[in-house]
Amino acid sequence: MKWIGYLWLACALVMVGCGDGADPNSGSTGGGGASVATGPSGASAEDSGETAATSGTGADGDCVESDQKPDINLKLIVGHPFPEAKRNAENEDFLLRMIARDGESLPVTLDYRKNRINVAVRDGEVSKYCHMG
């Protein structure tokens, strides 16, 4: 029966790490360190409860570009300020997630979403399309 106590403790620790209550739409880093964009449905990338990891970035903190291109004109995203690019993506039913900011990798969830575009941002503007997911 002692193992039940350990199970409850493990569950409590997992729940504590699931979120900090920060508004994902505010652009603030909150406790997770990543700016999370949401789609038209309002579901954020962190709503899945998946573990966070630094993913899709190179050694210099900038993203590694993928050959897989989204079904959206990237000119609506790359070169625009992040909030504007996010709105443009949402208008085309895509989610936009920042995975690198000013050359620094950001923690991201490992869940895959076929309509999510991962980007790198420098000085507030989307500098590079990284990959889908």
SELUMVEX-154196 format. One record per residue (C-alpha): x, y, z negated; residue number from 1; residue in one letter. Coordinates in pm, 1 decimal. Example, Ala and Ser with C-alpha at 12.3 -4.5 7.8 and 13.67 -1.06 7.14 Angstrom:
# residues 2
+----------+----------+----------+-----+---------+
:       xx :       yy :       zz : num : residuo :
+----------+----------+----------+-----+---------+
:   1230.0 :   -450.0 :   -780.0 :   1 :       A :
:   1367.0 :   -106.0 :   -714.0 :   2 :       S :
+----------+----------+----------+-----+---------+
//
This chain:
# residues 133
+----------+----------+----------+-----+---------+
:       xx :       yy :       zz : num : residuo :
+----------+----------+----------+-----+---------+
:      0.0 :      0.0 :      0.0 :   1 :       M :
:    301.4 :    226.2 :    -41.3 :   2 :       K :
:    332.1 :    248.8 :    338.4 :   3 :       W :
:     -7.2 :    423.4 :    358.7 :   4 :       I :
:    137.5 :    715.9 :    164.0 :   5 :       G :
:    426.4 :    737.9 :    409.7 :   6 :       Y :
:    181.6 :    724.2 :    699.2 :   7 :       L :
:    -16.9 :   1016.0 :    555.7 :   8 :       W :
:    302.9 :   1215.0 :    505.5 :   9 :       L :
:    412.8 :   1149.3 :    864.2 :  10 :       A :
:     71.4 :   1256.0 :    997.9 :  11 :       C :
:     81.0 :   1575.0 :    790.5 :  12 :       A :
:    425.9 :   1663.7 :    923.1 :  13 :       L :
:    314.3 :   1607.3 :   1280.5 :  14 :       V :
:      9.2 :   1829.6 :   1230.3 :  15 :       M :
:    218.6 :   2108.7 :   1078.1 :  16 :       V :
:    443.3 :   2106.5 :   1383.4 :  17 :       G :
:    153.1 :   2126.0 :   1632.4 :  18 :       C :
:    116.9 :   2502.0 :   1628.2 :  19 :       G :
:    161.8 :   2825.1 :   1444.4 :  20 :       D :
:   -171.9 :   2988.5 :   1525.6 :  21 :       G :
:    -14.5 :   3248.6 :   1756.3 :  22 :       A :
:   -231.1 :   3362.3 :   2045.1 :  23 :       D :
:    -81.6 :   3192.4 :   2354.9 :  24 :       P :
:   -218.4 :   3470.0 :   2577.4 :  25 :       N :
:    -46.7 :   3750.0 :   2389.3 :  26 :       S :
:    293.1 :   3694.0 :   2547.8 :  27 :       G :
:    453.0 :   3681.8 :   2204.3 :  28 :       S :
:    688.5 :   3399.8 :   2133.7 :  29 :       T :
:    526.7 :   3298.4 :   1805.9 :  30 :       G :
:    692.3 :   3000.2 :   1642.0 :  31 :       G :
:    721.8 :   2799.0 :   1962.9 :  32 :       G :
:    954.1 :   3038.4 :   2142.4 :  33 :       G :
:    773.7 :   3005.5 :   2475.8 :  34 :       A :
:    529.2 :   3233.6 :   2645.3 :  35 :       S :
:    237.3 :   3015.3 :   2740.6 :  36 :       V :
:      7.3 :   3108.2 :   3025.4 :  37 :       A :
:   -342.8 :   2977.5 :   3043.4 :  38 :       T :
:   -563.7 :   2903.8 :   3336.9 :  39 :       G :
:   -919.4 :   3010.8 :   3405.0 :  40 :       P :
:  -1051.3 :   2745.6 :   3167.7 :  41 :       S :
:   -854.6 :   2899.3 :   2879.1 :  42 :       G :
:   -668.4 :   2574.9 :   2802.4 :  43 :       A :
:   -303.3 :   2637.0 :   2730.7 :  44 :       S :
:    -10.6 :   2410.6 :   2798.2 :  45 :       A :
:     30.5 :   2362.0 :   2424.7 :  46 :       E :
:   -330.9 :   2247.3 :   2374.0 :  47 :       D :
:   -229.0 :   1894.7 :   2465.7 :  48 :       S :
:    -34.7 :   1846.7 :   2141.6 :  49 :       G :
:    263.7 :   1703.9 :   2329.7 :  50 :       E :
:    613.1 :   1736.8 :   2188.5 :  51 :       T :
:    817.2 :   2039.2 :   2283.7 :  52 :       A :
:   1145.2 :   2009.0 :   2470.5 :  53 :       A :
:   1368.7 :   2223.0 :   2684.0 :  54 :       T :
:   1304.8 :   2099.0 :   3035.1 :  55 :       S :
:   1377.1 :   2189.0 :   3393.4 :  56 :       G :
:   1660.9 :   2428.8 :   3320.7 :  57 :       T :
:   2025.2 :   2423.1 :   3417.7 :  58 :       G :
:   2329.8 :   2478.2 :   3198.6 :  59 :       A :
:   2307.1 :   2857.5 :   3237.4 :  60 :       D :
:   1945.7 :   2859.7 :   3116.6 :  61 :       G :
:   1803.1 :   2933.1 :   3459.9 :  62 :       D :
:   1571.4 :   2681.3 :   3617.4 :  63 :       C :
:   1663.4 :   2414.3 :   3866.0 :  64 :       V :
:   1449.7 :   2471.9 :   4175.7 :  65 :       E :
:   1245.2 :   2180.0 :   4304.0 :  66 :       S :
:   1179.0 :   2081.9 :   4663.5 :  67 :       D :
:    812.7 :   2024.3 :   4571.5 :  68 :       Q :
:    628.4 :   2347.3 :   4653.4 :  69 :       K :
:    284.6 :   2439.4 :   4519.6 :  70 :       P :
:    -17.6 :   2496.3 :   4739.4 :  71 :       D :
:      5.7 :   2872.8 :   4684.5 :  72 :       I :
:    197.0 :   3151.2 :   4856.7 :  73 :       N :
:    497.6 :   3198.5 :   4627.2 :  74 :       L :
:    513.6 :   3565.3 :   4734.5 :  75 :       K :
:    215.0 :   3616.1 :   4501.1 :  76 :       L :
:    432.9 :   3505.3 :   4209.1 :  77 :       I :
:    806.2 :   3554.3 :   4266.5 :  78 :       V :
:    914.1 :   3918.0 :   4237.0 :  79 :       G :
:    609.4 :   4028.0 :   4037.9 :  80 :       H :
:    588.2 :   4113.8 :   3665.6 :  81 :       P :
:    494.4 :   3799.0 :   3470.4 :  82 :       F :
:    142.3 :   3917.3 :   3368.4 :  83 :       P :
:     58.6 :   4008.7 :   3727.8 :  84 :       E :
:    201.5 :   3681.7 :   3861.2 :  85 :       A :
:     -1.7 :   3494.1 :   3599.4 :  86 :       K :
:   -323.0 :   3665.6 :   3717.8 :  87 :       R :
:   -235.5 :   3590.8 :   4080.9 :  88 :       N :
:   -180.7 :   3223.3 :   3996.6 :  89 :       A :
:   -506.3 :   3203.8 :   3799.2 :  90 :       E :
:   -694.4 :   3353.6 :   4094.0 :  91 :       N :
:   -574.0 :   3052.5 :   4295.5 :  92 :       E :
:   -663.0 :   2805.6 :   4012.2 :  93 :       D :
:   -303.0 :   2751.5 :   3900.2 :  94 :       F :
:   -143.1 :   2785.1 :   3557.0 :  95 :       L :
:    184.2 :   2975.7 :   3526.9 :  96 :       L :
:    439.9 :   2884.0 :   3260.5 :  97 :       R :
:    765.5 :   3059.5 :   3180.7 :  98 :       M :
:   1039.1 :   2802.0 :   3114.0 :  99 :       I :
:   1338.0 :   3039.8 :   3118.1 : 100 :       A :
:   1364.3 :   3405.2 :   3014.0 : 101 :       R :
:   1668.2 :   3620.4 :   3094.1 : 102 :       D :
:   1884.2 :   3312.5 :   3147.2 : 103 :       G :
:   1774.6 :   3139.3 :   2825.5 : 104 :       E :
:   1584.5 :   2809.9 :   2835.8 : 105 :       S :
:   1255.7 :   2805.1 :   2647.5 : 106 :       L :
:   1096.2 :   2505.4 :   2475.8 : 107 :       P :
:    817.1 :   2348.8 :   2678.5 : 108 :       V :
:    576.0 :   2061.9 :   2636.8 : 109 :       T :
:    644.7 :   1742.9 :   2829.4 : 110 :       L :
:    291.6 :   1690.7 :   2954.1 : 111 :       D :
:    239.3 :   1706.0 :   3330.6 : 112 :       Y :
:    -24.4 :   1924.6 :   3492.3 : 113 :       R :
:    -51.6 :   1912.5 :   3867.9 : 114 :       K :
:   -175.8 :   2272.3 :   3885.6 : 115 :       N :
:     97.1 :   2425.5 :   3664.4 : 116 :       R :
:    381.1 :   2628.3 :   3813.4 : 117 :       I :
:    697.6 :   2665.7 :   3605.8 : 118 :       N :
:    900.7 :   2981.5 :   3662.1 : 119 :       V :
:   1206.9 :   3169.4 :   3538.1 : 120 :       A :
:   1171.1 :   3534.3 :   3437.8 : 121 :       V :
:   1440.5 :   3803.7 :   3432.6 : 122 :       R :
:   1375.3 :   4154.6 :   3300.1 : 123 :       D :
:   1000.7 :   4087.8 :   3286.4 : 124 :       G :
:    968.3 :   3980.9 :   3651.0 : 125 :       E :
:    933.9 :   3629.4 :   3787.1 : 126 :       V :
:   1274.6 :   3568.1 :   3943.9 : 127 :       S :
:   1243.5 :   3208.0 :   4056.6 : 128 :       K :
:    997.5 :   2927.3 :   4119.4 : 129 :       Y :
:   1128.0 :   2622.1 :   3933.1 : 130 :       C :
:    892.5 :   2327.6 :   3976.4 : 131 :       H :
:    538.8 :   2201.5 :   3935.7 : 132 :       M :
:    419.5 :   2031.1 :   3621.3 : 133 :       G :
+----------+----------+----------+-----+---------+
//
